[in-house]
Amino acid sequence: MSLPELTLPTLVIGAGAWGTAVAVQFAGRAQTGRVGLWARDPEQLELLRKHQENRRYLPGVQLPGQLVLCKDFAGACVNWREQARAHRQSDAVQSLHGLIILATPMAGLEEAAAGLMQQLGPPEPGEAIAWLAKGLALQQQKEQSEPALALKWPHEIVQRHCPGWPNASLSGPSFALEVARGLPAALSVASEDLRLARAIAQSCHGGGLRLYPTDDLIGVELGGAMKNVLAIAAGVCDGLALGANARAALITRGLAEMSRLGLQLGAQPQTFMGLACLGDLLLTATGDLSRNRRVGLALARGESLTQIVKQLGHVAEGVGSAPALLALAERSGVDVPITASVCKLIAGQWTAQQAITALMDRSMRDEFEG
């Protein structure tokens, strides 16, 4: 497989599974020092240096020698900006000269974006931010002028804390372990500025990674959030041994649920047949590496959510996103029965069998009615 050189200065903020995987993928085809990885936990960083491997999140994947492990956040940001300036001077034809990737879960996105703005301030020409978080946050507001509870998409969090920065979402069917190993994968790059999405795709593709630009940011982010919730439902379905027919029906009806809500929010219809929606839903609902699917499997066994999350050792974004997505659907007047059932299940109001029974006992309706 060809490995086209990656010349774009890139700093990955967050050394979890997905952040490490992207850093490994990019650094494996970049010059030494071109790609940096910052870990919030100094102890974890030292373990990465010692073993040249992220044994906690990606055991068995060797870190490339070209990858720079960054201990000091401020120093990493300054070094990245200097490289972006040098890239701009050496290649004035390109529109993108430096990329920062926020590789945190939803719970850490706000802190990461705020910290980045504090260190770098406004962007210089050709600098951009991308994020990997998939979800929808239900946040308690501090200002009296705002609703008591507000729903926040990843792009709203980034744009609020990094005003003026060109920004994009990287989303799609992508298990971190497979990306880190260089296996083929394809992602959507979504931005309200299609030119930026195209520039990121052009600069970062290669090494088995294909990137497809789109300007449907809300559709891509909805797909990334909702597929995790639907994957919990699929795990429950398989955990109860309901069969392949039931799983296929659930995934299909889940996609219909996602599409109904997305169209109401102004997403583009074709997005739901793309990588960030159908693609990621299929992967997350059926793949054995899926954390959200594993949550559903464990719920079907009757385990408590607290116990499941503790044993998982990773963030399962569907657990936090489900109540937020249900609130969004209710505000939008859209029926989302699978999401509602998952909410009752994780809240301990229903057993797995009760959730399935409730879905099967719903009143008859035309297939594309709802």
C-alpha positions, 0 to 999 in steps of 0.5 A: 500500500502506498504511503504518500508523505504527509507534510502538514504540521499536525498536533493531536490533543489527547492520547486515548485510543482514537487520538493515538491511532490518528497520530500513529497513522499520520506520523507513520508517513511524515517527517520526524517532528511533523506530527505531535501527540499531547497527553493530558496525564504526565504519567501516561506520557511517560509510559508511552515514552518508555514502551513506545506503545499505548498499552492502555488503549492500543496494546500491540501498536508500535509508536512511529519513531517520527512521532513527537510525544509532547509533555508541555502543552504550551510548548507543543502549541508554540512548536506547532505554530512555528512549523505552520509558519514555516510550511506557509513560507515554503508552500504558498500554493496550499491553503492549509498549513497547520492542523490541530486535532482535538482527540478528546471525548465529548466531556473533554472537548470544551476544556481542550478547545478553551486551552487551545485558544488560551495558548494560541489566540486567533488563528494565523492564515492556513491554520485549522482545528478538527475534532474527533468527538462524536456526541451531543452534550446536555449541559447545565448553563451558568448564565441566567439568559440561557435555558437551564439545560442546553444541547451542544454539538461538538462544533458549537463547543469548538466555535464558542471557545475558538472563535474565528478558527476554521474548523471541521469534524472527522467522522465515520466508520473507524475502529481506532485499532484498525486505523493505527495498524494502517488497515483501509478506512474512509472518513467524512471531513465535514465543515460549513466551509467546503473549501476547508473540508477539501483542503483537509481531505487533500492534505491528510489522505493516504496510507490506507485512509481516504477522506471525503469532504462534505459541508453537511456538518449537522448531518455528520455530527448527528450520525456520529452521535446517534449511531452510538445510541443505536449500537447499544440497542443492537447490542441488547438485541444480540445479547438477548439472542433475538437473531439476525432478522431482528438485528437487521430490522433494528439497524434499518429502523434506527437509520430511519429514526436518524434520518427523520431527526436529521431532516428536521434539523436541516441535514442533507438527505444523502448524508444518511447513506454516507460514511458518517451515518449508515457506514458508522452505524453498521460498524458500531452496531455489529463490530466486536470492537464497538464499546457501545455495542458491548454496553448493550450486550452487558445490559442484556445480561442484566448488569448495571450501567455503573458496573458496565462502564467501570469494566469497560475502561473506555468512554462509551459516548452513547450512554451520555448522548442518548438523553441529549438526543431524546431531548433534541427529538422531543423539542423538534417534534420527532418520534425516536422510539429506539432512542427513547427505549435506550434511555429508559434502559440505561436509566434502569426504568426498563429491563432489556426484555421490556425495551424490546417488547415495547418496541415490538408492541408499538401501533401499526404505521406505514413504513416511512411514516415513522 
